[in-house]
Amino acid sequence: MLEPYFCTAILKIMSHHEEEQLENNKDFTKNWVNSSKFLFYLTVFSFICFNLGSCYRLYQHRYKGKPDVEVQSSSQYKPEYK
């Protein structure tokens, strides 16, 4: 009479153990393949965001053109003296 109960108890323990193994495979800290893939893509995404942000910041502070500066006539390439 104890054998069927014992077998079902063992089956329940084994099925619980298999469910736990499946859950552990999905865990970030237990599966180094998934975690390294995630960290790689996170690094690539961060690097791209940093570069795009830097380019945008440089574009905002770009050189707007040649300013119209009044130069004294005596300090030009061909100076004109009074």
KOLROMAR-300143 format. One record per residue: residue number from 1; residue in one letter; x, y, z of N, C-alpha, C, O in turn. Coordinates in Angstrom, 3 decimals, decimal comma. Each point is the difference from the previous one (the first is absolute). Example, Ala and Ser with C-alpha at 12.3 -4.5 7.8 and 13.67 -1.06 7.14 Angstrom:
BEGIN
     n   res     n.east    n.north       n.up    ca.east   ca.north      ca.up     c.east    c.north       c.up     o.east    o.north       o.up
     1     a     13,190     -5,690      7,800     -0,890      1,190      0,000      0,900      1,200      0,000      1,036     -0,019      0,665
     2     s     -1,386      1,069     -1,385      0,820      1,190      0,060     -0,770      1,090      0,730      0,509      1,108      0,169
END
This chain:
BEGIN
     n   res     n.east    n.north       n.up    ca.east   ca.north      ca.up     c.east    c.north       c.up     o.east    o.north       o.up
     1     m      0,799     -1,185      0,000     -0,799      1,185      0,000      0,848      1,257      0,000     -0,439      1,038     -0,495
     2     l      1,608     -1,106      1,023      0,870      1,164      0,042      0,700      0,261     -1,329      0,438      1,120     -0,264
     3     e     -0,335     -2,143     -0,564      0,738      0,180     -1,252     -0,624      1,034     -0,935      0,739      0,843     -0,508
     4     p     -2,037     -0,847      0,248     -0,554      1,022     -0,896      0,183      1,413      0,568      0,323      0,931     -0,738
     5     y     -0,528     -0,778      2,028      0,179      1,313      0,611      1,454      0,441     -0,107      0,288      1,161     -0,290
     6     f      0,619     -2,094      0,524      1,431      0,302     -0,080      0,382      0,402     -1,427      0,765      0,945     -0,193
     7     c     -1,297     -1,663     -0,813      0,308      0,312     -1,402     -0,551      1,359     -0,398      0,674      0,755     -0,701
     8     t     -1,883     -0,429      1,134     -0,570      1,308     -0,348      0,767      1,121      0,689      0,167      1,081     -0,564
     9     a      0,296     -1,337      1,778      0,781      1,013      0,705      1,320      0,249     -0,724      0,433      1,146     -0,126
    10     i      0,198     -2,195     -0,342      1,259      0,137     -0,742     -0,242      0,739     -1,310      0,792      0,860     -0,386
    11     l     -1,888     -1,192     -0,300     -0,319      0,676     -1,267     -0,264      1,485      0,216      0,408      0,830     -0,812
    12     k     -1,094     -0,494      1,907     -0,260      1,399      0,305      1,302      0,742      0,280      0,192      1,124     -0,463
    13     i      0,682     -1,745      1,205      1,295      0,626      0,309      0,812      0,187     -1,270      0,626      1,043     -0,190
    14     m     -0,630     -2,050     -0,685      0,763      0,094     -1,246     -0,582      1,076     -0,918      0,747      0,755     -0,622
    15     s     -2,077     -0,681      0,536     -0,607      1,024     -0,861      0,272      1,393      0,561      0,239      0,942     -0,756
    16     h     -0,277     -0,812      2,084      0,327      1,292      0,614      1,455      0,377     -0,282      0,310      1,163     -0,262
    17     h      0,569     -2,146      0,318      1,418      0,247     -0,275      0,200      0,427     -1,466      0,804      0,888     -0,282
    18     e     -1,532     -1,519     -0,642      0,110      0,369     -1,414     -0,525      1,408     -0,242      0,590      0,749     -0,779
    19     e     -1,689     -0,371      1,431     -0,530      1,359     -0,122      1,001      1,020      0,539      0,178      1,081     -0,562
    20     e      0,461     -1,452      1,654      1,001      0,899      0,587      1,194      0,163     -0,932      0,550      1,095     -0,116
    21     q     -0,144     -2,178     -0,550      1,104      0,067     -0,958     -0,369      0,892     -1,182      0,819      0,795     -0,462
    22     l     -2,055     -0,926     -0,026     -0,436      0,858     -1,103     -0,013      1,458      0,424      0,379      0,878     -0,775
    23     e     -0,809     -0,615      1,989     -0,028      1,361      0,503      1,420      0,536      0,173      0,258      1,169     -0,288
    24     n      0,665     -2,010      0,757      1,388      0,416      0,174      0,671      0,303     -1,335      0,861      0,877     -0,073
    25     n     -1,248     -1,597     -0,991      0,588      0,273     -1,313     -0,395      1,373     -0,513      0,752      0,617     -0,755
    26     k     -1,919     -0,132      1,152     -0,456      1,312     -0,441      0,528      1,116      0,898     -0,116      1,175     -0,348
    27     d      0,685     -1,517      1,481      0,488      0,995      0,932      1,235      0,696     -0,567      0,888     -0,651     -0,551
    28     f     -0,836      1,975      0,689      1,098      0,803     -0,532      1,337     -0,351      0,648      1,029     -0,057     -0,673
    29     t     -1,053     -0,175      1,972      1,254     -0,245      0,717      0,504     -1,423     -0,172      1,181     -0,261      0,232
    30     k     -2,039     -0,663     -0,629      0,408     -1,398     -0,118      0,497     -0,369     -1,391      0,805     -0,920     -0,143
    31     n     -1,278      1,634     -0,892      0,339     -0,352     -1,371      0,954      1,048     -0,560     -0,445      1,086     -0,369
    32     w      1,721     -1,371      0,294      0,998      0,988     -0,412     -0,097      0,323     -1,481      0,429      1,076     -0,415
    33     v     -0,984     -1,981     -0,401     -0,139      0,278     -1,434     -0,998      1,123     -0,210      0,287      0,950     -0,729
    34     n     -1,447     -1,038      1,348     -0,998      1,055     -0,144      0,465      1,299      0,628     -0,238      1,077     -0,547
    35     s      0,898     -1,166      1,688      0,435      1,222      0,668      1,110      0,685     -0,789      0,022      1,228     -0,079
    36     s      0,896     -1,991     -0,505      1,070      0,637     -0,776     -0,551      0,597     -1,287      0,475      1,042     -0,451
    37     k     -1,477     -1,693     -0,149     -0,632      0,551     -1,203     -0,702      1,308      0,344      0,100      0,980     -0,739
    38     f     -0,807     -0,971      1,859     -0,696      1,200      0,435      0,987      1,133      0,289     -0,218      1,138     -0,416
    39     l      1,286     -1,448      1,118      0,992      1,033      0,317      0,694      0,515     -1,255      0,320      1,186     -0,078
    40     f     -0,080     -2,050     -0,904      0,600      0,427     -1,256     -0,909      0,993     -0,723      0,451      1,066     -0,420
    41     y     -1,735     -1,417      0,277     -0,927      0,899     -0,682     -0,214      1,286      0,787     -0,176      1,063     -0,597
    42     l      0,186     -1,137      1,907     -0,116      1,198      0,820      1,200      0,922     -0,218     -0,159      1,218     -0,084
    43     t      1,351     -1,792     -0,006      1,211      0,785     -0,244     -0,034      0,647     -1,383      0,335      1,176     -0,143
    44     v     -0,737     -1,933     -0,870     -0,084      0,543     -1,364     -1,028      1,127     -0,057      0,262      1,050     -0,586
    45     f     -1,431     -1,264      1,192     -1,041      1,025      0,012      0,482      1,253      0,723     -0,238      1,112     -0,474
    46     s      0,906     -1,271      1,605      0,512      1,149      0,754      1,056      0,755     -0,803      0,015      1,231     -0,006
    47     f      0,862     -1,964     -0,668      1,043      0,634     -0,805     -0,608      0,802     -1,151      0,433      1,119     -0,277
    48     i     -1,436     -1,690     -0,391     -0,658      0,708     -1,106     -0,719      1,246      0,509      0,076      1,058     -0,625
    49     c     -0,773     -1,176      1,756     -0,691      1,161      0,576      0,990      1,093      0,388     -0,261      1,181     -0,230
    50     f      1,383     -1,560      0,811      1,008      0,983      0,384      0,556      0,714     -1,229      0,170      1,220      0,018
    51     n      0,116     -1,968     -1,086      0,529      0,620     -1,216     -1,018      0,919     -0,662      0,348      1,100     -0,431
    52     l     -1,595     -1,535      0,346     -1,030      0,857     -0,591     -0,219      1,259      0,832     -0,186      1,083     -0,554
    53     g      0,207     -1,216      1,858     -0,137      1,168      0,873      1,160      0,969     -0,155     -0,190      1,216      0,006
    54     s      1,388     -1,758     -0,144      1,173      0,855     -0,192     -0,060      0,728     -1,341      0,322      1,185     -0,086
    55     c     -0,735     -1,897     -0,951     -0,116      0,636     -1,320     -1,061      1,089      0,009      0,194      1,058     -0,597
    56     y     -1,307     -1,304      1,265     -1,052      1,008      0,074      0,479      1,224      0,775     -0,292      1,135     -0,377
    57     r      1,018     -1,369      1,448      0,511      1,128      0,802      1,003      0,818     -0,816     -0,017      1,230      0,055
    58     l      0,879     -1,895     -0,803      0,928      0,730     -0,859     -0,746      0,761     -1,098      0,401      1,103     -0,370
    59     y     -1,468     -1,679     -0,146     -0,794      0,672     -1,025     -0,681      1,248      0,562     -0,110      1,009     -0,698
    60     q     -0,345     -1,065      1,939     -0,635      1,161      0,617      0,992      1,148      0,161     -0,384      1,159     -0,149
    61     h      1,627     -1,445      0,444      1,014      1,027      0,252      0,961      0,144     -1,182      1,175      0,319      0,178
    62     r     -1,687     -0,556     -1,374      0,852      0,076     -1,184      0,358      1,448     -0,310     -0,595      0,933      0,539
    63     y      1,570     -0,768     -1,408      0,430      1,313     -0,442     -1,052      0,549     -0,940     -0,292     -0,616     -1,025
    64     k     -0,280      1,754      1,348     -1,141      0,538     -0,732      0,396      0,752     -1,265     -0,873      0,331     -0,803
    65     g      2,110     -0,060      0,605      0,418      0,703     -1,214      1,005      1,092      0,320      0,396      0,202      1,148
    66     k     -0,008      0,483     -2,185      1,004      1,044      0,142     -0,645      1,264      0,559     -0,914      0,551     -0,614
    67     p      1,373     -0,092      1,754     -0,571      1,236      0,542      0,527      1,225     -0,763      1,110     -0,010     -0,531
    68     d     -1,908      1,028      0,493      0,401      1,238     -0,684      0,744      0,883      1,007     -0,613      0,739      0,770
    69     v      1,935     -0,832     -0,795      0,836      0,728      0,948      0,641      1,179     -0,711      0,538     -0,135     -1,098
    70     e     -0,604      1,266      1,728      0,611      1,193     -0,588      1,469      0,063      0,427      0,316      0,052      1,189
    71     v      0,573     -0,059     -2,186      1,434      0,017      0,256      0,535      1,385     -0,320     -0,409      0,624     -0,979
    72     q      1,321     -0,153      1,806      0,596      1,313     -0,250      0,754     -0,022     -1,322      0,585     -1,017     -0,374
    73     s     -0,603      2,111     -0,309      0,658      0,062     -1,306      1,518     -0,101      0,124      0,661     -0,417     -0,950
    74     s     -0,099      0,785      2,089      1,448     -0,069      0,171      0,493     -1,416      0,292      1,200     -0,254     -0,104
    75     s     -2,082     -0,671      0,465      0,430     -1,358      0,317     -0,407     -1,008     -1,075      0,083     -1,205      0,233
    76     q     -0,512      1,662     -1,377     -0,341     -0,903     -1,089      1,250     -0,483     -0,714      1,107      0,443      0,306
    77     y     -1,286     -1,367     -1,274      1,126     -0,542     -0,752      0,705      1,106     -0,768      1,229      0,061     -0,023
    78     k     -2,001      0,806     -0,602      0,543      1,192     -0,646     -0,466      1,190      0,798     -1,088      0,520     -0,249
    79     p      1,873     -0,079      1,190     -0,457      1,067      0,909     -0,164      1,351     -0,725      0,719      0,324     -0,946
    80     e     -1,669      0,414      1,426     -0,236      1,362     -0,503      0,198      0,931      1,173     -0,710     -0,055      1,004
    81     y      1,682      0,896     -1,163      0,319      0,957      1,069     -0,591      1,345     -0,354     -0,197      0,310     -1,175
    82     k     -0,086      0,481      2,179     -0,550      1,336     -0,210      1,075      0,991     -0,344     -0,290      1,178     -0,210
END
